[in-house]
């Protein structure tokens, strides 16, 4: 009897367990699925369609797609040049210099299938040979299409087609705290990917403002690790789209310590388009003077307080006055000079923009026609793109002329392998006169050379970036 009772109880227990398991799988599995869907749809924003990895109940960005997409679009840039050295102070004073080879390296980003590559100007500045190595190990010789020291960007070109190339992302839409990847060649280690977040936007750290250039800074700050060699490489979002060009780190040790800065893609895209089309960046100016950052820090003036307006420029003609405070460009709010620079840098001379200002505690809009640095609205074209005496040239800025005390000149961009290099002229040297005739462009030099007969002497006057005046002579 007892045996029958025990057997009945065992059968009931087994059946009850099976029913419980069946109910659990039907009810709780369905609830779990609904719960996952509800959790996803209740987010205030959507993660990228690529790159979501779930561990437990927490979603993390999966950066493998972005890394795989971007790494093939980033190249290794190697540069070679000759550098002047002096054995002693006496040699320096007497101008007895020796030339030693110098090599450097950095990164670049392929922007088009036909071989246009963006990099930092400081990577290729004064280089005489530029070599580009793709991620698939193919090597090409690159030529410089144009440079823009004010943003520290340069455009290169290699002769190849069907290249992998990156798409531009929206740097203005990215938010502080979003994940980003830095792709480049730090410490000569090719195809390196590091991850971090956007730490800040529109940073002005004053590193591009020198005696020779104005400097346009609206950096994206990130804690993605970059080191020497990352310059010119890509900063990408989780979709693998380009949002910046890695440019500089702030460090006490020359290595990465948590602060890296990239030129935003909004500026990169404008510089790329202008250099490709015109050979020179079409820089737009408002014609407004603002207080220096030091004045803002120590006074009650707001960052974009109008301290002065330039006569015959767009702001003055539109009616903007001293005492106004700029608050927006085409309805995009701006509160710092870096944010204002980022917005204005997207436009060209002759473009019209709406500038919102606060006057008498009221917001007023003004339509401003942007102008070039000389106050005109015409497109500026590169007159130095043609090779003369085996070299290419670039314009000398007004600031350089003022600092060096010269009224005219044309700067050697790439000295090449011909006559000027044999004379000892190096990249960055400014030619002020040829045969005692002032020059301002490569075209001016060529026009003078056309009047010189074969075998006659050619006299070249010029000045280095340090202010040292030199004279050279050669035969045609």
Protein Blocks (a to p, Z undefined) as FASTA:
>chain_A
ZZmmmmmmmmmmmmmmmmmmmmmmmmmmmmmmmmmmmmmmmpcbdcdfehpacehjbccd
dfklmmmmmmmmpccddddddddddfbfklmmnopacddddddddddddfbfnopacddf
klmgoiabdcdddfkopacddddfbdcfknopacdddddehiacdddddfklpcghiacd
dddjehhiahiacddddfbghiaehlmpcfkbgbiadddcdfbdcdehjgopacddfkop
afbdcfbdcdfklpaehiacdddfklmmmmmmmmmmnopacdddehiacddfklmmmmmb
dfklcfbdcehiaklmnopaehiacfbeehiacfbfklmmmmmmmpcehiacdddddeeh
iacddddddddfkopabdcddfklpcgehiacddddfklmmmnopabdcddfbgojmlml
mnopaehiacfbgghiacfbfklmmmmmmmpcghiacddddddfkopacdddddZZ
